[in-house]
């Protein structure tokens, strides 16, 4: 019996050390900041070891999947491949909403490997649809590794931890995992070790795919790194390019939606008769996210995305309903004393979005411009966005 246990233990050690890839730095030929793939965002150690020196954590959701094959002015193309000196390090995937982001911010903010403390939070209007968006999917998106790091952080207050745990329980997360991460009892502490190891192995098993899909650094990027120089993008030229490329991609509709999306989804209208006034839980989770940022020492810029004005008009979501949503988000940011980049004024700008939800050709340029100004302390020196005050 004892021999069997020893053999099993040795096998697990060998599996951990000899078979699974490590979370170490991978070298300088690829851009891991811009990878959108399962297992990346949940792996704090890998992200910290492989984000660029000028990388800033950007918490969001499905907008990160927009590649340059779809939108020529996406962040990888404008910031990652040009040597601009400021990279967006993507954190989050589709259906990750404010509570998931709060947990992730707690985990990343408590890591000594994260040097740059300015972060961007991309807030999607769909999170605040009736019933608080897609919160029902939270339990399937739950990351034990992120939750554990958040709940065991000495930087996060007991009050905030209690709120996060209560919300996770309400959204269907296994109570044994919640107890283990908090180490409620000796048995829970033992379970924590087991859960953490299993989740770590799962995340490390996904690293091969992450390495495979990571884009190679361009020649311009390598030249900028070798020379130690950076060049601010030409925003006006990019907006002109965005107009041209958007028009070329959107030829079968008047909404500025790319052709393939329109062909497949023009009859699909989840926005029909929506409201933004029945999402109290999501608004509270957003307040928690901003509180976590403060507690871990992150300086956030909240990116307030616009809805597609023309599409929401035909979906019978009134301008008053939309205005109330924007004002609610601005109010939460102001109460928390955080900066926000408000793009609500671009509801009707063609090509701000590439479909009815995600940033498109012009939208990405404007968001990138605001991000660049934020991390370089140039906020308010241009007209790319309406800036909100960061004073309480």
C-alpha positions in Angstrom: 0.0 0.0 0.0 2.7 2.4 1.0 4.7 1.5 -2.1 1.7 2.3 -4.2 1.3 5.7 -2.6 5.0 6.5 -3.1 4.8 5.5 -6.7 1.8 7.6 -7.3 3.5 10.6 -5.7 6.6 10.2 -7.8 4.5 9.9 -10.9 2.7 13.2 -10.1 6.0 14.9 -9.4 7.4 13.7 -12.7 4.2 14.8 -14.5 4.5 18.2 -12.9 8.3 18.8 -13.6 9.0 16.8 -16.7 5.9 16.7 -18.8 3.9 19.9 -18.3 5.4 23.1 -19.7 6.4 25.7 -17.1 5.1 29.3 -16.7 8.5 30.7 -17.3 9.4 33.5 -19.8 9.3 32.2 -23.4 11.9 34.5 -25.0 11.4 37.6 -27.1 10.1 36.6 -30.5 6.3 36.5 -29.8 3.7 38.9 -28.5 1.9 37.2 -25.7 0.1 40.4 -24.6 -2.4 40.0 -27.5 -3.2 36.3 -27.2 -6.9 35.5 -26.8 -7.0 31.8 -25.8 -8.3 29.5 -23.1 -6.1 29.3 -20.1 -4.1 32.5 -20.6 -6.0 35.0 -18.6 -6.4 32.6 -15.6 -2.6 32.0 -15.4 -1.2 35.0 -13.6 2.3 33.7 -13.4 2.6 33.0 -17.1 1.1 36.4 -18.0 3.4 38.2 -15.6 6.4 36.5 -17.0 5.5 37.0 -20.7 3.9 40.4 -20.9 6.0 43.1 -22.4 7.9 45.6 -20.3 5.5 48.3 -21.6 2.5 46.1 -21.2 -0.6 47.2 -19.2 -3.3 44.9 -18.0 -6.5 45.4 -19.9 -9.6 43.7 -18.4 -12.4 43.0 -20.8 -14.3 40.2 -22.6 -15.0 39.1 -26.2 -13.7 42.3 -27.8 -10.2 40.8 -27.4 -11.0 38.2 -30.0 -11.2 40.8 -32.8 -8.1 40.1 -34.9 -6.4 42.1 -37.6 -7.9 39.8 -40.2 -11.3 41.2 -39.1 -10.4 44.8 -38.1 -7.2 46.2 -39.6 -6.8 48.7 -36.7 -7.1 46.3 -33.8 -4.6 46.7 -30.9 -2.2 44.0 -32.1 -1.7 45.9 -35.3 -1.6 49.5 -34.0 0.2 49.0 -30.8 1.8 45.6 -30.8 3.4 45.5 -34.2 4.6 49.1 -34.5 6.8 49.7 -31.5 4.5 52.3 -30.0 5.9 51.7 -26.5 2.5 50.8 -24.9 0.9 47.3 -25.1 -2.5 46.1 -24.1 -2.2 42.9 -22.2 -5.5 41.2 -22.8 -7.2 39.7 -19.7 -10.7 38.1 -20.1 -12.8 36.3 -22.6 -16.4 36.2 -23.7 -19.0 36.3 -20.9 -16.5 37.5 -18.3 -18.4 40.3 -16.6 -17.7 42.6 -13.6 -17.5 39.9 -10.9 -15.0 37.8 -12.9 -13.0 41.0 -13.6 -13.0 41.9 -9.9 -11.6 38.5 -9.0 -9.0 38.7 -11.8 -8.0 42.2 -10.7 -7.5 41.0 -7.2 -5.3 38.1 -8.3 -3.2 40.2 -10.7 -3.0 43.1 -8.4 -1.6 40.9 -5.6 1.1 39.5 -7.9 4.6 40.9 -7.4 5.2 40.2 -11.1 2.9 43.0 -12.3 5.0 46.1 -12.4 2.8 48.6 -14.3 -0.1 49.5 -12.1 -2.2 51.4 -14.6 -4.9 49.2 -16.0 -7.8 49.6 -18.5 -11.3 48.2 -17.7 -13.5 47.8 -20.8 -17.1 47.9 -19.8 -19.6 46.3 -22.2 -23.2 47.5 -22.2 -24.5 44.0 -22.6 -23.4 43.1 -19.1 -26.2 45.4 -17.9 -29.1 44.0 -19.9 -32.1 42.6 -18.0 -31.1 40.1 -15.4 -27.5 41.5 -15.3 -26.5 40.2 -18.7 -25.1 36.7 -18.9 -24.3 36.3 -15.2 -25.9 32.8 -15.4 -22.7 31.7 -17.2 -20.4 32.8 -14.3 -20.1 29.3 -12.7 -18.8 27.9 -16.0 -16.3 30.7 -16.3 -15.1 30.5 -12.7 -11.3 30.2 -12.2 -10.1 28.6 -9.0 -6.6 29.9 -9.5 -7.8 33.5 -9.8 -10.3 33.2 -7.0 -7.8 31.6 -4.7 -5.2 34.3 -5.3 -7.8 37.0 -4.8 -9.1 35.5 -1.5 -5.7 34.8 -0.1 -4.4 38.3 -0.9 -3.4 40.4 2.1 -4.2 43.6 0.1 -7.9 42.9 -0.2 -10.2 43.7 2.7 -12.3 41.2 4.5 -15.4 43.1 3.5 -14.6 42.9 -0.2 -13.7 39.2 0.1 -17.0 38.5 1.8 -18.9 40.2 -1.0 -17.0 38.3 -3.7 -17.6 35.0 -1.9 -21.3 35.7 -1.4 -21.8 36.6 -5.0 -19.9 33.5 -6.2 -22.1 31.3 -4.1 -25.2 33.0 -5.4 -24.1 32.3 -9.0 -23.6 28.6 -8.4 -20.0 28.1 -7.6 -19.3 24.9 -5.7 -19.3 25.7 -2.0 -16.4 23.3 -1.3 -14.2 25.4 -3.6 -15.2 28.6 -1.9 -14.4 27.1 1.5 -11.1 25.7 0.3 -9.8 29.0 -1.1 -10.6 30.6 2.2 -9.2 27.6 4.2 -12.1 27.6 6.5 -11.0 24.4 8.2 -8.0 22.1 8.2 -9.8 19.9 5.6 -10.5 22.9 3.5 -6.8 23.8 3.6 -5.9 20.4 2.4 -8.6 20.6 -0.4 -7.1 24.0 -1.4 -3.8 22.4 -2.1 -5.5 19.7 -4.3 -7.7 22.2 -6.1 -4.8 24.5 -6.7 -2.6 21.8 -8.1 -5.3 20.5 -10.4 -6.1 23.9 -11.7 -2.4 24.7 -12.2 -1.9 21.5 -14.2 -4.9 22.3 -16.3 -3.6 25.8 -17.1 -0.1 24.6 -17.9 -1.5 22.0 -20.2 -3.0 24.8 -22.3 0.3 26.6 -22.7 1.3 24.8 -25.9 -1.7 26.1 -27.7 -1.1 29.6 -26.3 2.5 29.5 -27.6 1.2 28.3 -31.0 -1.3 31.1 -31.5 0.8 33.9 -30.1 1.7 36.3 -33.0 5.3 36.7 -34.1 6.8 40.1 -33.5 7.0 42.2 -36.6 10.3 43.6 -38.0 9.2 47.1 -37.0 8.6 45.9 -33.4 12.0 44.1 -33.3 13.7 47.2 -34.6 12.0 49.4 -32.0 13.0 47.1 -29.2 16.6 46.8 -30.4 17.0 50.6 -30.7 15.1 51.3 -27.5 12.8 53.8 -29.3 9.1 54.1 -29.6 6.8 56.1 -32.0 3.4 57.4 -31.2 0.9 56.2 -33.8 -0.4 58.7 -36.4 -4.0 58.8 -35.1 -5.4 60.9 -37.9 -3.9 58.6 -40.6 -5.3 55.6 -38.7 -8.8 57.1 -38.6 -8.6 57.8 -42.4 -7.5 54.1 -42.9 -10.4 53.0 -40.6 -12.9 54.8 -42.7 -11.6 53.2 -45.9 -11.2 49.7 -44.5 -14.6 49.9 -42.7 -16.4 50.9 -45.9 -14.7 48.1 -47.8 -15.8 45.5 -45.2 -19.4 46.7 -44.9 -21.0 46.6 -48.4 -24.4 44.9 -47.9 -26.0 47.0 -45.2 -26.2 50.6 -43.9 -25.3 49.9 -40.3 -21.5 49.7 -40.7 -21.6 46.0 -39.9 -19.2 43.7 -41.7 -20.8 41.7 -44.5 -20.4 38.1 -43.1 -21.9 39.1 -39.8 -24.8 40.9 -41.4 -25.6 37.9 -43.7 -25.7 35.5 -40.7 -27.2 37.7 -38.0 -29.3 40.5 -39.4 -32.4 38.8 -38.1 -30.9 38.1 -34.7 -31.9 40.9 -32.3 -31.0 40.2 -28.6 -31.2 43.9 -28.0 -34.9 44.1 -28.8 -36.8 45.9 -26.1 -33.8 45.7 -23.7 -33.3 47.9 -20.7 -30.4 48.9 -18.5 -32.5 49.4 -15.4 -32.8 45.8 -14.2 -29.2 44.9 -13.5 -28.6 45.9 -9.9 -26.3 42.9 -9.3 -24.0 43.9 -12.2 -23.8 47.5 -11.1 -22.9 46.3 -7.6 -20.3 44.0 -9.1 -18.8 46.9 -11.0 -18.5 48.9 -7.8 -16.7 45.9 -6.3 -14.3 45.8 -9.3 -13.4 49.4 -8.7 -13.0 48.8 -5.0 -10.6 45.9 -5.7 -8.5 48.0 -8.0 -8.2 50.6 -5.2 -7.2 48.0 -2.6 -4.5 46.4 -4.7 -3.1 49.7 -5.9 -4.3 49.6 -9.5 -5.0 52.9 -11.2 -7.9 52.1 -13.6 -9.2 53.8 -16.7 -12.7 52.7 -17.3 -13.5 52.5 -21.0 -17.3 53.1 -21.5 -18.2 51.6 -24.8 -21.2 53.0 -26.8 -24.1 50.9 -28.0 -24.8 50.9 -31.7 -27.2 53.8 -31.9 -28.8 53.0 -35.2 -29.3 49.3 -34.3 -30.7 50.2 -30.9 -33.1 52.6 -32.5 -34.7 49.8 -34.6 -34.5 47.5 -31.5 -36.7 50.0 -29.6 -34.2 50.8 -26.9 -34.8 54.5 -26.3 -32.1 57.1 -26.2 -33.3 58.0 -22.7 -32.8 54.4 -21.5 -29.3 54.4 -23.0 -28.5 57.9 -21.5 -29.5 56.6 -18.1 -27.1 53.7 -18.5 -24.2 55.9 -19.4 -24.9 58.2 -16.5 -25.1 55.3 -14.1 -21.6 54.1 -15.2 -20.2 57.6 -15.0 -21.7 58.1 -11.5 -20.2 54.8 -10.2 -16.8 55.8 -11.6 -17.0 59.3 -10.1 -18.0 57.9 -6.7 -15.0 55.6 -6.8 -12.8 58.4 -7.9 -11.5 56.7 -11.0 -10.8 58.0 -14.5 -13.1 57.1 -17.3 -12.9 57.4 -21.1 -16.5 58.0 -22.2 -17.2 56.9 -25.8 -21.0 57.2 -25.5 -20.9 60.2 -27.9 -19.9 57.9 -30.7 -23.2 55.9 -30.8 -23.8 56.9 -34.3 -20.3 57.0 -35.7 -20.2 54.5 -38.6 -17.4 51.9 -38.1 -16.9 52.6 -34.4 -18.3 49.1 -34.0 -17.7 46.2 -36.5 -20.9 44.5 -35.6 -23.6 45.4 -33.1 -21.4 44.9 -30.1 -17.6 44.9 -30.7 -15.2 47.8 -31.4 -14.5 48.2 -35.1 -12.1 50.1 -37.3 -12.7 53.6 -35.9 -13.6 52.4 -32.4 -10.3 50.7 -31.9 -8.3 53.7 -33.0 -10.2 55.9 -30.6 -9.8 53.4 -27.7 -6.1 52.9 -28.5 -5.6 56.6 -28.6 -7.2 57.1 -25.2 -5.3 54.1 -23.7 -2.0 55.5 -25.1 -2.7 59.0 -23.6 -3.7 57.4 -20.3 -0.6 55.4 -19.8 1.6 58.2 -21.0 0.0 60.8 -18.7 -1.4 62.8 -21.7 -5.0 62.5 -20.8 -7.2 65.4 -22.0 -4.7 66.6 -24.6 -6.7 65.5 -27.5 -10.3 65.2 -28.6 -10.4 61.4 -29.1 -12.8 60.9 -26.2 -14.6 62.6 -23.4 -12.6 62.2 -20.2 -14.2 61.9 -16.7 -12.7 63.3 -13.5 -10.8 61.0 -11.2 -11.4 63.1 -8.1 -14.0 62.1 -5.6 
